[in-house]
């Protein structure tokens, strides 16, 4: 499983979050968990998405929103079949994670 791979999500929230985006470095591939962010169907995303925090993707003809604040560690059994790799949007993904962990205060 490569960084920025998208897999079907096998968890209970898969109706609204059909995919998981693996954001974990391959340095830690020997662990049985992956740091991932759910991809939520745009029509199911609560509120309005902030493009910096919640970039969107089109996968399988559907628009999905990166639920960056739902970043968590998932067991490997939560990952289904591989769907895509979105490394072409790596900068947007990493910027969203950086925004969440920024030490900047307003």
VMD Tcl script that draws the C-alpha trace (Angstrom):
set ca {
  {0.00 0.00 0.00}
  {1.55 3.26 -1.15}
  {1.17 6.73 0.27}
  {-1.80 8.51 -1.38}
  {-3.43 5.23 -2.41}
  {-7.23 5.24 -2.20}
  {-8.97 2.06 -1.06}
  {-12.57 1.05 -0.54}
  {-13.47 1.55 3.12}
  {-14.82 -1.60 4.74}
  {-16.02 0.12 7.93}
  {-19.54 0.98 9.05}
  {-19.45 4.55 7.64}
  {-18.80 3.38 4.07}
  {-22.19 4.60 2.79}
  {-21.13 8.24 3.22}
  {-17.35 7.66 3.30}
  {-16.76 4.99 0.67}
  {-12.97 5.40 0.53}
  {-9.91 5.79 2.73}
  {-6.86 7.75 1.61}
  {-3.60 6.32 2.98}
  {-1.34 9.20 4.01}
  {1.21 7.17 5.97}
  {4.82 7.08 4.88}
  {6.09 3.75 3.58}
  {8.76 3.95 6.30}
  {6.16 2.46 8.63}
  {4.75 -0.24 6.34}
  {5.59 -3.01 8.82}
  {2.83 -1.81 11.18}
  {-0.62 -3.40 10.93}
  {-2.32 0.02 10.85}
  {-2.28 2.95 8.43}
  {-2.77 6.65 9.05}
  {-5.61 7.55 6.70}
  {-8.25 10.15 5.97}
  {-11.81 9.25 4.93}
  {-13.08 10.55 1.60}
  {-16.69 11.65 2.06}
  {-19.28 11.95 -0.70}
  {-19.67 15.68 -1.41}
  {-23.44 15.53 -0.87}
  {-22.89 13.94 2.57}
  {-20.17 16.31 3.74}
  {-21.42 18.33 6.71}
  {-21.43 22.09 6.19}
  {-19.39 23.75 3.49}
  {-15.94 22.45 2.70}
  {-12.94 24.76 3.07}
  {-10.84 24.09 -0.05}
  {-7.58 24.38 1.93}
  {-8.68 22.01 4.68}
  {-10.93 19.79 2.59}
  {-9.68 19.39 -0.99}
  {-11.95 17.42 -3.28}
  {-11.32 14.52 -5.65}
  {-13.27 12.91 -8.45}
  {-13.11 9.13 -8.22}
  {-15.36 6.82 -10.16}
  {-17.32 9.80 -11.45}
  {-18.21 10.95 -7.92}
  {-16.95 14.04 -6.11}
  {-15.43 13.25 -2.74}
  {-14.16 15.57 -0.03}
  {-11.11 14.91 2.13}
  {-12.33 14.87 5.75}
  {-8.96 16.02 7.07}
  {-10.15 16.48 10.66}
  {-11.10 12.77 10.67}
  {-7.47 11.75 10.17}
  {-6.87 8.62 12.25}
  {-5.13 5.27 12.34}
  {-7.12 2.44 10.76}
  {-6.41 -1.30 11.00}
  {-5.43 -2.92 7.71}
  {-8.70 -4.87 7.72}
  {-10.57 -1.55 7.17}
  {-8.96 -1.19 3.73}
  {-10.65 -2.91 0.83}
  {-9.68 -3.09 -2.80}
  {-7.32 -0.48 -4.24}
  {-9.15 2.19 -6.28}
  {-6.65 4.88 -7.27}
  {-3.53 6.79 -6.35}
  {-3.96 10.55 -5.98}
  {-0.32 11.51 -5.59}
  {-0.84 14.22 -8.24}
  {-2.73 16.07 -5.48}
  {-0.12 15.31 -2.80}
  {0.62 18.98 -2.20}
  {-3.05 19.76 -1.48}
  {-3.28 16.77 0.87}
  {-0.12 17.59 2.79}
  {-1.07 21.27 2.96}
  {-4.43 20.30 4.49}
  {-2.68 18.18 7.14}
  {-0.18 20.98 7.79}
  {-3.07 23.42 8.26}
  {-4.57 21.20 10.96}
  {-1.29 20.91 12.85}
  {-0.10 24.48 12.30}
  {1.00 26.50 15.31}
  {-0.49 29.64 13.77}
  {-3.16 31.28 15.88}
  {-5.73 33.84 14.82}
}
mol new
graphics top color blue
foreach p $ca { graphics top sphere $p radius 0.5 }
foreach p [lrange $ca 0 end-1] q [lrange $ca 1 end] { graphics top cylinder $p $q radius 0.2 }
display resetview
